[in-house]
């Protein structure tokens, strides 16, 4: 009867149930740790570019000193109006950005920093703000729109407005009324946000220069080439601004969080730690299995089976442990993703590419452990064992 390495491998790893359970738990823990680290890393990047993707524009103007969208340095507003005169540009929108102090309307003793974005309600590029009736309310003094997906520490603003009530509070010690809602969400740098008109923005920040903006949005005419228009603007406008396509603006934010903060390194280290834990657990299991079955392996070797055949048995064990351990790790990760999304409002989503990548890492991790365990097997001498 022909021996099949996969069948022998399964008989060996399933023979001792407690050892099999320990191996599955070890692999599942490593899988869960990798999924959580990769999920939070991706959520960091996706949440950090919510504004970049939600605003309507083709090109963006920012300061050369800008690192990320939260409270960036400003630049002269007339640079944006200069850009409006180039061929292919349809409209421009000056955007004002700052951080303000928000007082919880339900508990006035609680204050938090809130992200504020201001713009001229007559400009295009802010479909995010809702229908025109809601945007027109911002023309009135001290009116703002609130992100319904802000963290609950800002108060039950969305709930009260949905119930038909009115909500008033203080922002930077100025009385304001929330007259509408929009849906965007939080990020690692923004717990909550509001948008308002440029005039209301100046009321909230009276000490800042009205001619300074933090972001310029440029909408192009249909059929215009964004790269070509960008290059034309760069060649003519002074170097105190950067002109980026939408894709470049998004990547600029991702690069900041990935390269200029320790967060990207920390998540990468977490993935490495997960792989290390899994390798150690699986190696110990496979090494113990080889050690316990040295006589059986020696018998097969004495019968003429090659080291390659014996290696296939151990590697089959590693593959089976990888697949069996991946399943509970994947299911637990789905539960963690759902719980973390509800708790943080971060976009933690399981994707097919990530699932396949982690499965591949798990198989590679277990295979590496199997290769390490093979060192003992290759040195088996049938005569010495018996």
C-alpha positions in Angstrom: 0.0 0.0 0.0 1.3 3.4 -1.0 1.9 5.7 1.9 0.5 9.3 1.5 2.4 12.0 3.5 -0.7 14.1 4.0 -2.6 11.2 5.6 0.3 10.2 7.8 0.7 13.9 8.9 -3.0 14.1 9.9 -2.8 10.9 11.9 0.2 12.2 13.8 -1.1 15.7 14.6 -4.6 14.4 15.6 -3.3 11.5 17.7 -2.7 13.7 20.7 -5.7 16.0 21.0 -4.3 18.4 23.6 -1.2 19.0 21.5 -3.4 19.6 18.5 -5.5 22.0 20.5 -2.4 23.9 21.7 -1.1 24.2 18.1 -4.5 25.4 16.8 -4.7 28.0 19.6 -1.2 29.2 18.9 -1.8 29.6 15.2 -5.2 31.2 15.8 -3.6 33.7 18.2 -0.9 34.6 15.7 -3.5 35.0 12.9 -5.7 37.2 15.1 -2.8 39.4 16.1 -1.8 39.9 12.4 -5.3 40.6 11.3 -5.8 43.2 14.1 -2.5 44.9 13.4 -3.2 45.1 9.6 -6.8 46.1 10.2 -5.9 49.0 12.4 -3.1 50.1 10.2 -5.4 50.2 7.1 -8.1 51.9 9.2 -5.6 54.5 10.2 -4.8 55.3 6.6 -8.4 55.1 5.4 -9.7 57.3 8.2 -7.0 59.9 7.8 -8.1 60.6 4.2 -11.8 60.8 4.8 -11.8 64.5 4.0 -9.5 64.1 1.0 -11.9 61.6 -0.6 -15.2 63.2 0.4 -14.5 66.8 -0.9 -15.3 67.6 -4.6 -12.1 68.7 -6.4 -9.6 67.6 -9.0 -6.5 69.5 -7.7 -5.6 70.7 -4.3 -3.4 73.6 -3.1 -1.6 73.3 0.2 1.3 74.9 2.0 4.7 73.3 1.3 5.0 73.0 5.1 1.7 71.1 5.4 2.1 67.6 6.8 -1.4 66.4 7.5 -4.9 67.9 7.3 -5.4 68.6 11.0 -4.6 72.2 11.5 -2.1 72.7 8.6 -0.1 75.9 8.0 -1.8 78.4 5.8 -0.8 80.2 2.5 -2.0 83.3 0.7 -5.6 83.0 -0.6 -4.7 84.9 -3.8 -2.6 81.9 -4.9 -5.8 80.0 -5.4 -7.4 82.9 -7.3 -4.3 83.0 -9.5 -4.9 79.3 -10.3 -8.5 80.1 -11.2 -7.3 81.9 -14.3 -5.6 79.0 -15.9 -7.1 77.1 -18.9 -9.0 74.1 -17.8 -10.0 75.4 -14.4 -13.7 75.6 -13.9 -14.0 76.8 -10.2 -12.0 77.2 -7.0 -13.0 76.9 -3.4 -10.9 78.5 -0.5 -11.1 76.3 2.6 -10.3 77.4 6.1 -9.2 74.8 8.7 -8.5 75.0 12.4 -9.0 73.3 15.8 -11.6 74.8 18.2 -12.8 74.1 21.7 -16.3 72.5 21.7 -18.5 72.5 24.8 -20.7 69.5 25.2 -24.3 70.8 24.9 -25.6 68.1 27.2 -22.8 68.5 29.8 -21.4 72.1 29.7 -18.5 71.1 32.0 -17.0 68.9 29.3 -15.0 70.4 26.5 -13.1 68.7 23.7 -11.1 69.8 20.7 -13.1 69.7 17.4 -12.0 69.9 13.8 -13.5 73.0 12.0 -13.7 73.5 8.3 -15.0 76.7 6.7 -15.9 77.6 3.1 -18.1 80.0 1.1 -21.5 78.3 0.8 -21.8 79.7 -2.7 -18.8 77.8 -3.9 -18.8 74.3 -5.4 -17.0 71.3 -4.0 -18.9 70.6 -0.8 -21.5 68.0 -1.6 -20.4 66.5 1.7 -22.4 69.3 3.4 -25.7 68.0 2.2 -28.4 69.6 0.1 -28.5 73.3 -0.8 -31.1 74.1 1.8 -28.8 72.9 4.6 -25.8 74.7 3.1 -27.8 77.9 2.8 -28.4 77.9 6.6 -24.7 78.4 7.1 -25.2 81.9 5.6 -26.8 82.9 8.9 -24.5 84.0 11.7 -23.2 81.4 14.1 -24.7 78.4 12.4 -22.7 75.1 11.9 -23.2 71.6 10.6 -22.1 68.7 12.8 -20.7 65.3 11.8 -23.2 62.7 13.1 -20.4 60.1 13.2 -18.3 62.1 15.7 -17.4 60.4 19.0 -20.2 60.3 21.7 -18.1 62.5 24.0 -19.3 65.5 22.0 -22.8 64.9 23.2 -26.1 63.5 21.7 -26.2 66.1 19.0 -27.3 63.9 16.1 -30.0 62.2 18.2 -31.5 65.5 19.4 -31.6 66.9 15.8 -33.1 63.6 14.4 -35.8 63.9 17.0 -36.7 67.4 15.8 -35.0 69.3 18.6 -32.6 72.2 18.5 -29.0 72.1 19.7 -27.0 75.1 20.8 -23.5 75.1 22.4 -20.3 77.1 22.6 -17.4 76.8 20.3 -14.3 78.9 21.3 -16.6 80.5 23.9 -19.0 81.7 21.2 -22.6 80.7 21.1 -23.5 78.7 18.0 -26.4 76.6 16.8 -26.1 73.3 15.0 -28.5 73.5 12.1 -27.8 70.2 10.3 -25.8 67.0 10.0 -23.5 65.3 7.6 -21.8 61.9 7.8 -18.1 61.5 7.5 -16.5 59.8 10.6 -13.5 60.0 12.9 -9.8 59.3 12.4 -6.7 59.0 14.5 -6.3 62.8 14.4 -10.0 63.9 14.4 -12.5 62.8 17.0 -15.3 65.0 15.8 -15.8 67.8 13.2 -18.0 70.6 12.1 -18.3 72.7 8.9 -19.5 76.2 8.6 -19.3 79.3 6.3 -16.2 81.3 5.9 -17.8 84.2 7.7 -18.8 82.1 10.7 -15.3 80.6 10.6 -13.8 84.1 11.1 -16.2 84.7 13.9 -14.9 81.6 15.7 -11.3 82.6 15.0 -11.3 86.4 15.0 -7.5 86.7 15.5 -6.5 85.0 12.2 -6.0 86.8 8.9 -8.9 86.5 6.5 -6.6 86.3 3.5 -4.9 83.1 4.7 -6.4 79.7 3.8 -5.3 76.2 4.7 -6.6 74.4 1.6 -7.6 75.3 -1.9 -9.9 73.1 -4.0 -9.7 73.3 -7.8 -12.4 71.8 -10.0 -11.5 71.3 -13.6 -13.6 71.6 -16.7 -14.9 68.3 -18.2 -12.2 66.6 -20.2 -9.3 68.6 -18.7 -6.2 66.7 -17.9 -5.4 67.1 -14.1 -1.7 66.4 -14.5 -1.3 68.8 -17.4 -3.2 71.6 -15.6 -1.2 70.9 -12.4 2.1 71.2 -14.2 0.9 74.5 -15.8 0.0 76.0 -12.5 3.2 74.9 -10.8 5.2 76.5 -13.6 3.5 79.9 -13.1 2.5 80.2 -9.4 5.2 81.0 -6.8 6.7 78.2 -4.8 4.9 79.1 -1.5 2.2 76.5 -2.5 2.1 72.9 -3.6 -0.3 71.8 -6.3 -1.4 68.2 -6.0 -3.8 65.9 -7.9 -6.5 64.2 -5.8 -4.5 61.0 -5.8 -1.3 62.8 -4.7 -3.1 64.7 -2.0 -4.4 61.4 -0.6 -1.0 59.8 -0.8 0.6 62.8 0.9 -1.6 62.2 4.0 -0.9 58.5 4.0 2.8 59.1 3.7 2.8 61.3 6.7 1.1 58.7 9.0 3.2 55.9 7.5 6.7 57.5 7.5 6.6 60.5 9.8 4.9 59.0 12.9 5.8 55.8 14.8 2.3 54.4 14.2 3.3 52.6 10.9 6.3 51.1 12.6 4.3 50.0 15.6 1.7 48.2 13.5 4.5 46.6 11.4 6.2 45.4 14.6 2.9 43.9 15.8 2.7 41.8 12.6 6.2 40.6 13.1 5.5 39.7 16.7 2.4 37.7 15.6 4.5 35.8 13.1 7.2 35.2 15.7 4.7 33.9 18.2 3.1 31.6 15.7 6.5 30.2 14.5 7.6 29.4 18.0 4.4 27.6 18.9 4.3 25.6 15.7 8.0 24.8 15.9 7.6 23.5 19.4 4.7 21.3 18.4 6.3 19.9 15.3 9.7 19.4 17.0 7.9 17.5 19.8 6.0 15.4 17.3 9.2 14.5 15.4 10.9 13.7 18.7 8.1 11.4 19.9 8.0 9.5 16.6 11.7 9.1 15.9 11.3 5.3 15.9 8.5 5.4 13.3 10.5 7.8 11.1 13.6 5.6 11.5 11.5 2.6 10.5 10.3 4.4 7.3 13.9 5.4 6.6 15.1 1.8 7.0 12.4 0.7 4.6 13.9 2.8 2.0 11.8 6.0 2.2 13.9 9.1 1.5 14.5 12.2 3.6 12.4 14.0 1.1 9.4 11.8 1.8 9.8 12.2 5.5 10.1 16.0 5.0 6.9 16.0 3.1 5.1 14.5 6.2 6.4 17.3 8.5 5.6 20.0 6.0 2.1 18.5 5.5 1.6 18.7 9.2 2.7 22.4 9.1 0.2 23.1 6.3 -2.6 21.4 8.0 -2.0 23.3 11.3 -1.9 26.5 9.3 -5.2 26.0 7.6 -7.0 24.6 10.8 -5.6 27.4 13.0 -6.4 30.1 10.4 -10.2 29.4 10.6 -10.8 30.3 14.3 -8.3 33.2 14.0 -10.2 34.6 11.1 -13.5 34.3 12.8 -12.3 35.9 16.0 -10.8 38.7 14.0 -14.1 39.4 12.4 -15.7 39.7 15.8 -12.9 42.1 16.9 -13.3 44.2 13.8 -17.0 44.6 14.4 -16.5 45.5 18.1 -13.7 47.9 17.3 -15.7 49.6 14.6 -18.6 50.2 16.9 -16.3 51.5 19.7 -14.1 53.8 17.6 -16.0 54.6 14.4 -12.9 53.6 12.5 -13.3 51.8 9.1 -12.2 48.4 10.2 -13.3 46.1 7.3 -12.2 42.6 6.4 -11.2 42.4 2.8 -10.5 39.4 0.5 -6.9 40.6 -0.4 -6.1 40.9 3.3 -7.6 37.5 4.2 -5.6 35.9 1.4 -2.4 37.7 2.4 -2.7 36.6 6.1 -3.5 33.0 5.0 -0.3 33.1 2.9 1.7 34.5 5.8 0.2 31.8 8.1 1.2 29.0 5.7 4.7 30.5 5.3 5.0 30.8 9.1 4.1 27.2 9.7 6.2 26.0 6.8 9.2 27.9 8.2 8.6 26.2 11.6 8.4 22.8 9.8 11.7 23.4 8.1 13.3 24.1 11.4 11.9 21.0 12.9 13.2 19.0 9.9 16.8 19.4 11.1 16.2 16.7 13.8 14.5 14.4 11.3 17.3 14.5 8.7 19.9 13.4 11.3 17.9 10.3 12.2 20.0 7.1 11.9 17.9 4.0 12.0 20.7 1.9 13.5 21.2 4.4 16.3 17.5 4.6 17.1 17.0 0.9 17.4 
